[in-house]
Every structure is written in structure tokens, then in C-alpha cells.
Amino acid sequence: MSYLHPVRVHFSGHFRADVSTVNNDPAHFDNDNFRSNFQIPGATNGWWQPAGTGAWRLVDCKVTRACRADGSSTSDGAEDAAVDLAVREAADRSSAKMVDLDPDQQGVSMVFGLAIRLVDGQGRMVAQGDFESVAFFDLNFRRSSAGGPAGASAYYQSVLTNVGWDDPVGSLCLAQMKQASTPGFLSIKFITDQYVLGGQNRGYGRITGTIGPYLTGEPRTFVIGRHLTPGEQSGFAPVDCLLDHDRRKVLVDVGNALPVDVASGDFLQSSGSLTLAAGSAENAVALGPLDYTGTGDFAKSAGVYELPTGRTLTDAELATLTVHPLRLQSQPDGANAPVDIMAESDDGVYVRAERFVLRLDPGISESTVLIATRFGLPFAGATPRLQVQPFSLPDTSPLPMTTIDAKTGADGRATLTVTAVDPGRLRGFIDGQVYAITFSLLESDTVPSDFDPGNFISLLMFSGMMAPASPGWDHVHPIFEQYSHLYPRPHGPDPYAPFAGLPPSHPVVNLDDYDSVVGFARHIARALALPIDHPNHMPVTRDLSGAKRVLLLNWLSDVGTDGKPKRTGAPAVVVATQATVATPAQPVRFAAKAFGVRRELIRHAPASEG
């Protein structure tokens, strides 16, 4: 049942995404034509935050409501000690990092290296776990009247792994959660919105989320349930629902779906009288009204509700919703009848990829799972179909090799394997190429990326390269120089003074300078060798191919008679390099000029890297 479970806690607070906006523009990757004013904010083309470090942090977050197995809930710490626990990052590591996949795909920004703790008022740890890296989903730019990034939102759903419990502090909710979940795991979903681009709170936004049990075999990045999507031009985003057969309830998550009123505080803007219904649009059976507009309610509920309120589903209602699409209907004041604002597909079919962002070097294969459901149950025996297309280049671009099971199994799953080939240097100064892998089922007219525009797999396929057997600074400098340009505060000129009236900053290491790099060589080598999920992995952007990583590590370790990496490498002799520092396999790992396979460049996304 994942986070959509009767036993759960909701939390709210703020986050900070200290992203760099220099790398938003593909032209800024061109070393030969890079200008220093690209590192200055504003109309100089450095965008709004050229001095960002990539850090992503939780700020002043706390548990706002505890929900228990009998359906009861409370926001009073005297009734359940989970309420008001602080939700913090781990204290034993550097901050998590926010990463785009590519300048041509900024629609699946990913959080790496986050750990989450529940801490009581005395600073004692109650529970903690590692957030499995994931990208946001369902980016909605029309969430509020604020417009732009401040009016946008997205959600991240994943699991906490290596979960450890200390003292549940007398909380019935947490005790039940620990008992219900697979040992070592919890499920988590959080929504980020109200991002601020200027002033004292620049780089901060609101975060609202839910933590619940994780059950073995569940998807980690989405709910096997019922999925409703809105019309294309509405201000709404998709809604997830889950039928709790045992309790005869429907759990409804509208947290990222309904508009918010930024000026009025922590609650959802009224979209009329909302009712969840099942059946055809003309003869839908109402399952209960949604009471969603209470003051402060969003912070306490994260937009998750149980229906029907005050009773259970009747046999007739249960029979209807089991085989008919769910609908969320609105009836504005004075209207004669409700209208659908979002609905399931007519045939109830939904397909998602568990792992929906891939980074691959040439010759490397990795797999993900497509999971097909029909009215919330596994769709067995369905025939998957795939289409692969590049984001920004002609269809003649080299395509990856893909294989997939001929039919979904009894669990509705089919394994998709993607093998990267060398796409060459079609974008010149930007490594690799980005592809969208869309999918559908032969047995259904529902095309997932049409039904939900963000529902496809994003693939970054790196270029191959040849490298000197004994590289010198002349060979590695162009790689270091590009990161110095794109991340000036940690890796650029010293001193770096982007903001008038503020003192200059001093980068950790100037990657454009041989002596600076050599003086920091041991630290750079250690960071380059770290797993991609580690918060100190280098580069922050996770856009360095395995071949280039090997080249840099070879240069750093092959010192001359002076004990320093060489200024000049061996001429002419070249060897093919391969990704020997491989990205570790894991269930989920993620990060446009295309969003929903639409060719619109997404810049300054509120939950994204800028």
C-alpha cells in the first residue's frame, strides 16, 4: 500500500535548493565561446542563481499529523507523540544534491544523497533511513496564480532504506508503522512548491509529505492503484487513489493535483464541491465528498484523504468501482450538475516504469520494470510496445538497443533492458544524447505519455571517447574547464563576486587552474570514485561519462618526477576507455527541451535544478 496506508505520518516545512543556473543553457557548455558574464545573475544570461552549489536541504520540517490503523488521526502531540517530531537530514554527512539529467532534459531533476531522521524535542533520534535517489514526477507549472516557478510543484516518491528505529517515543502510529512495514524500509512521498527566485528567501520553497510502511514487492516510485488525470489545459495534475479492500475505504492523494492559494496560507484553493465517483460520466456513483479546504489542512494532510467519510463502502459501491473508472467531479456554486475535472482511462489501464531515468555508457545494459495495471490490479498477459526517440536531434540519431518481455507476467510486470551504443558527438560540446522511451500496451488504447505527459523513460546515453595512455593537463583541462564555467562558486574563478554589494566568495578549487587542481588532487580523486548516490560524488551534475571519469582518474594518479600530475601527456598513443567506474545498479535512479515528449525547454523549474 506504500505511503497511501492508514498508518502514516504527514510532515511539512521548507526546503532549500541551492541550484546553479549557469548550466541551464546548452550554449554555456561551449568552452571556446564561454563568457565570464554568463556567471553573473540577471540579463547577463547567468539566470537567477549562477552561484549555486547544487546543495539540497530540509529546513524547519516537522510531523504535523499521525494516522493510525483504525482510521483515527491527530495533530495533537499529547494524543500521539509522533506529532511535532522534527524531520531532519542526517547529521553525519554533507547536504544532499539536486541534479538535472541534461540541459535538454530538465524535467526530471533528481535528489541524491539524502538521509532523513525523525528527532524528538531533546534531539534524540526516533527513526532514520536513507532516501533512495529519485527524480520528481508530475511537474505542474499551473499549480497556483503566482505563475512561473512560484506557481509550480512536483512530487518525489521513493523509499527509505536501511531504516533504523531507536525509540518510538510512545507513539501508537510509529509503533504500528514499524510493525506493518518490511524491516529496514519505509515509503515516502513529498511535494515541493512555492519556490522563491529572489529576495531574502531566494532558493527556498515549501515541502509537504507523507511517510508510511513499505511492503515487499511494491513499486518504490509509484502506487499500484488508481490513476486519474486531468484535461490538458486545466490547472490540475494527476491524482493517485488506492482501494483499501479490508477497510472498505478509498485513499485519495490530491496533494500535487489541486491548485493552492499562496496568499491565503497552508490550504488548497477551492475548486468547487469535489466528489469522488465511479462509473460512466453520465451515471457515476458518488463515493463521497472531499473536504479539502480547511485552514492549515494541506500542511496536516499533505492532500491525502479517506473516502467515504464516516462510513465504509457499500457492496454496490465496491462492485462498481472495481470494474469502472474513478472520476473526480467538481460542482461549482450555482452549477446544475458536477463535471469531471479528472478521471481514469476508460479501460482502467495504467503503465509505469519503476525506474524512469537512466544514465548509460556505450556497451552498458541496465534494466527497469514496466508495471501494468487495470482498475488497480495487475494486468497479466498484456503486450508491451516501445518507441524510442531523441529529444533534440533528428530521428537519424543512433538509437539504444532495447529488449522487453513479450507479455506481462501474472504480476503485471515486464522487464525492459536498455543497452547503450555510442551516439557520437552530435551536440558538439555536450556529451552524449538524451532519448525518450515511451511505452504502451497492444491491448489498450491508452498511451501513457498522452494520458500523463511525464510518464516516459528518460535516457542519457554518453558518448564514447579515445584517450591517451598517459594523459596530461592538456587532455583533461577541457573537462575541468567546463565544470569551472558551469559551477563558478565551488569550482570557478577566485575570487568570485557575482552579486554587487556582497563580498566575494572563494571557491573550494578552481578547476580551470592547474596549480589549484593539483593542490586538491587527492580530494578530487576521492570524490570522482564515490558512488553516484553519495552526496560528495563529483561532479555534482552526475553528467560525466565513465570514460571521462577514467581519464581524469588516470591523470590524477600518473604523477611525474615532481610528484604532480603531468602538464603534458604522451603524444599520439591512444587507448579506448570504458566505464570501469560503473554506476551501481539500484531499483531507482533518476533526473527539457521535451517534457512529455513535447519540445519545450523547461527552465527554472521550482523543484528542479533551475
Disulfide bonds with the S-S distance in Angstrom:
none
